[in-house]
Amino acid sequence: MSQFYMICFDVADPRRLRRIANELENYGQRVQRSVFECWLDDPDLFELKRRAAGHLDMTEDQIRYYRLCAKDVARIIIDGPGTLTGDISYTIS
């Protein structure tokens, strides 16, 4: 069963930032420059974390994975353009 994740990252190097963003685009929707919304099951989360970690410099970069329960997802408020990312299947390349 898929869970909703808000994934935020802070990456110092522009090249690593692009690589991590490209990995995340295989799994979810970019909603801000360094924020993605993703619906992931456990195997997809494990694979995403494995692939993204391969691009990180653990001394200066970080990725945060926030899992939100259905109750929290229902309470998300968006001011401005955009909609909440639906439960969409993504193909991992």
C-alpha positions in Angstrom: 0.0 0.0 0.0 1.3 3.4 -1.0 2.0 6.1 1.6 2.2 9.8 1.0 5.7 11.3 1.5 6.9 14.9 1.5 10.6 14.8 0.5 12.8 17.8 1.0 16.4 18.1 0.2 19.3 20.5 0.7 22.2 19.8 -1.6 25.3 22.1 -1.8 26.6 21.2 -5.3 24.4 22.0 -8.3 25.4 18.8 -10.2 24.4 16.6 -7.2 21.3 18.7 -6.8 20.2 18.0 -10.4 21.0 14.3 -10.1 18.9 13.9 -6.9 16.1 15.9 -8.4 16.1 13.7 -11.5 15.9 10.6 -9.2 13.0 12.1 -7.3 11.2 12.9 -10.5 11.0 9.2 -11.2 9.0 8.7 -8.1 6.8 11.8 -7.6 5.9 15.4 -8.4 8.1 18.4 -7.8 6.0 21.0 -5.9 8.8 23.5 -5.1 12.4 23.8 -6.0 13.6 21.3 -3.4 10.3 19.6 -2.3 8.6 16.6 -3.8 5.3 14.9 -3.1 5.4 11.1 -3.7 3.1 8.1 -3.1 5.5 5.3 -2.3 5.2 1.7 -1.1 8.0 0.3 1.1 10.0 -1.3 -1.8 9.9 2.0 -3.8 10.9 4.0 -0.7 13.8 1.7 -0.1 14.9 1.9 -3.7 14.5 5.7 -3.9 16.6 6.2 -0.7 19.3 3.8 -2.1 19.5 5.6 -5.4 19.4 9.1 -3.9 22.0 8.3 -1.3 24.4 7.4 -4.1 24.4 11.1 -5.1 24.8 12.6 -1.7 27.9 14.0 0.0 27.0 12.9 3.5 29.2 15.7 5.0 27.2 18.5 3.5 23.9 17.3 1.9 20.7 15.9 3.3 17.4 14.5 2.3 14.4 14.4 4.6 11.5 12.0 4.1 8.3 12.9 5.9 5.6 10.3 5.8 2.1 11.7 6.3 -0.9 9.6 7.3 -4.2 9.9 5.5 -5.5 12.3 8.1 -2.6 14.6 7.7 -2.8 14.5 3.9 -6.5 15.4 4.1 -5.5 18.5 6.2 -2.9 19.9 3.7 -3.7 23.5 2.7 -2.4 24.9 -0.5 -2.4 28.7 -0.9 -1.7 29.7 -4.5 -1.7 27.7 -7.7 -1.3 23.9 -7.6 -3.0 20.9 -6.4 -2.1 18.0 -4.1 -0.3 15.2 -5.9 -2.6 12.2 -6.5 -1.7 8.6 -6.0 0.0 8.1 -9.4 2.1 5.3 -10.5 5.6 6.3 -11.8 7.9 4.3 -13.9 11.4 4.1 -12.5 14.0 4.6 -15.2 
